[in-house]
Structures are given as C-alpha cells and as structure tokens.
Amino acid sequence: MKYILPLIAALLIVSCKTTDIVKYEYKSTTMLGSRVLTVTQDSVVSAFSGRSEPTRTARATTPEEWHELTASMSAVKLEAIADLESPTNKRATDAAPYGSVKLSTKDSTYHASAFDGYNSHKTLVPLMAVMQKIAAKR
C-alpha cells in the first residue's frame, strides 16, 4: 500500500507532460553568420547576425502557417528527433549551411540532430518544407 501513492504521483507527473509545440526554431549557420527563424502561434521572427550588419524582421503568423506547422509534426515523436541522422554531410566541408531545429512545448525543449541547410532526415522533411516556405515569405 505504501508504494501505491508514490506510483500514482509519478504517473501524474509523467502524464502532465504536453506534446503541443508552442515554438518552432530553425537555425542556419554558415561562415558568414547565423540566421534564426522563430515561429510561434503569434509571430514569425527572423534574425541574422554575422559579418555584415545584423538584421531582425518580425510579422504575425497566419493561421494557415500555424496549421501547416502543426500538421507537419503530426507523425513525429519529439523524443526521437535528437537521434535522427542527416541524409548528407556537406556541412562538414562548408558545402552547405549547418542546420538545426529546436521545438519547444510548455514543459520541454527538443533539439534535432544537425543537418545540411533544409535537407533534414526524412521524418522532418515536411516541417522543413513549411519552415522554408515561411522563411521565404516577407
């Protein structure tokens, strides 16, 4: 009986963990600098810092963009994204930007393993297509 209460408490703590992503962040790094694209339900912020003048732009996220981001992650297990290998390794010789993704929920942050530019593991390809589309929109 004395083990049941701690077991129930542990189950409650684990079950409170949410998987709804509240922030998507894509970072692309080259020898010239880094660009970070951060998307929340309210805003899209693009920031560049590097050898040239730093820039920062912000705009509102459209409902369509947020829906596309959410749909692109529907089949992805957040706990597994750190172990997804990149299909190419051109970033090792500066033939491609060093790309990375960070996904945040209310209680956790998940980092994907590094990849070339937008060329991520096949599991993250739908997400990267949406992020690339958002990044191109001014």
Long-range contacts (C-beta under 8 A, 24 or more apart in sequence): 16-107, 17-105, 17-107, 17-108, 18-105, 18-106, 18-107, 19-78, 19-105, 20-105, 20-106, 21-69, 21-70, 21-73, 21-78, 21-103, 21-104, 21-105, 22-104, 22-105, 22-106, 23-102, 23-103, 23-104, 24-69, 24-101, 24-103, 24-127, 24-131, 25-101, 25-102, 25-103, 25-104, 26-99, 26-100, 26-101, 26-128, 26-131, 26-135, 27-99, 27-100, 27-101, 27-102, 28-97, 28-98, 28-99, 28-117, 29-97, 29-98, 29-99, 30-94, 30-97, 30-98, 31-94, 37-131, 37-134, 37-135, 39-65, 39-66, 39-69, 39-131, 39-134, 41-66, 44-134, 44-137, 46-135, 57-138, 65-130, 65-133, 65-134, 68-130, 68-133, 69-127, 69-130, 69-131, 69-134, 71-126, 72-126, 72-127, 72-129, 72-130, 73-103, 73-126, 73-127, 75-123, 76-123, 76-124, 76-127, 78-103, 78-105, 78-108, 78-110, 79-110, 80-123, 81-110, 81-111, 81-112, 81-113, 81-123, 81-124, 82-110, 82-111, 82-112, 82-113, 83-113, 84-112, 84-113, 84-120, 84-121, 84-123, 84-124, 85-113, 85-121, 86-113, 86-114, 86-115, 86-116, 86-119, 86-120, 86-121, 87-115, 87-119, 87-120, 87-121, 87-122, 88-115, 88-116, 88-119, 89-116, 90-116, 91-115, 91-116, 91-117, 99-128, 101-127, 101-128, 101-131
